[in-house]
C-alpha cells in the first residue's frame, strides 16, 4: 500500500505544473520549520536539517533566477535573488543564535511565496 502511495505521489509531481511543485516544496520547508518552532524543546535537534533543506531549496531558486536563460522578467529575477540573499543571511543569523522566534520570518516568506505561486496557476 505504501508503494502505491509513493508511486501516486511521484506521478502527481511529474504531472504538476512547475509552480505547484515549487509551492509544495516551499510549504514543506515552512511546515518543517513551523513544527520546530511550535515544539522547540522537543524538536530543536531537527533545526539544522530543516535549515539545510530550506537553504538548498532557496539555492535552487536563486540559481534559477540568476541564470541568463531564465525567461522571467529581470525585475522578478532580481527580487527572487534578493529575497534568497535575505533568506541566506537570516539562516546564518538563526544558526548563530538559535531561537524559535527567528524561524517566523523564514516560515512567512516561504508561505507567502507559495501562496503567490499557487494564485498564478
N, C-alpha and C positions, 0 to 999 in steps of 0.2 A: 504494500500500500504506500509506504514511504517513497519507494522508487517512482511510483506513478505520480505522486505529488511533485517530486523533483523534476520529472520529465515535463509535466504540465507547466511548472514554473519556468523551465528553460524555454519551452515553446512560446509561452506568453512573452518572455523577454525578447525573443527573436522577432516576434510579430509586432511588438510595441513600437510606437514612434520614439525616435531618439530623445525627444523632450520628456516623454513619460519615463523613460529609463533613467535619465538624469535626475528627474524629480524624485523617483523612487530611491535612488542612491542617496540623494540629499536627505530625504526623510528617514532613511535607515540610519545615516550618521547622526541626525538630530535625535532619533529615538534612543540610540546608544548613549549619547551624551546626557539626554534627559533622565534616563534610568540611573546613571551615575549621580547626577545632580540630586535626584529625589531620594536616593538611598546611599548617600555619601559614605557613611561609616561601613556599610556592608559591601559597597562596590568600588571604593576609591582605587582598589588594586587593578581595576579594569581601565583606569583613566588613560594610561599610556597607549594601550591598544586602540582605544576609541579615538584618541587624538591622532594616532598614526593613520588610522582608516580615513579620518576626515582630511588630514593633510594630504594623503595620496589622492583622494578624490579631487581636492582643490588644485593639486599639482596638475592633474589631467585637464581640468577646466582652464587653468592659466596657460598651459602649454598649447591647448587647442585655440584659445583666444588670441594668442600671440603668433600663431602660425600664419605665415604670409598667404597661404591659400584658404584661410578661413573666410567664408562668404558673408559673415555678419558685417554690418556697418562698423567703421573704425571706432566710432564713439561707444558702441556697445562692447566691442572688444576691449577697449581701454577701461571701461567700467568693470568688466569681469576681471581683468588683470589687476586693477587697483583694489578691488574687493578681495581678490585672492591674496594680495600682499598684506592687506589688513588681517585676514584670517591667519596667515603665517605668523605675523608679528604677535597677534593676540594668543596664538597657540604657545609661542615661546614664553609669553608672559604667564600663562597658566602653568607651564612646566616649571618656571622659576618660583612661582608662588601658588601652589595648588590649593584652590578653594572652590567649593561648589558654585559660589556666586559668579566666578569667572566664566562658567560654561554658558550662561544665559545668552551672551552675545552670539556665540557660535551657533547655538540652537536656533535662535531667532533668525539669523542670517540664512541658515540652511532652509528653514521652514518658509521664509518669505520668498526666497528664490524658487523653491519648489512650487509654491503657490502660483508664482508668476509663470513658470514653465507650463503648468497644468492649465492655466487660464488661457494660454495661447493656442491650445490644441483644438 
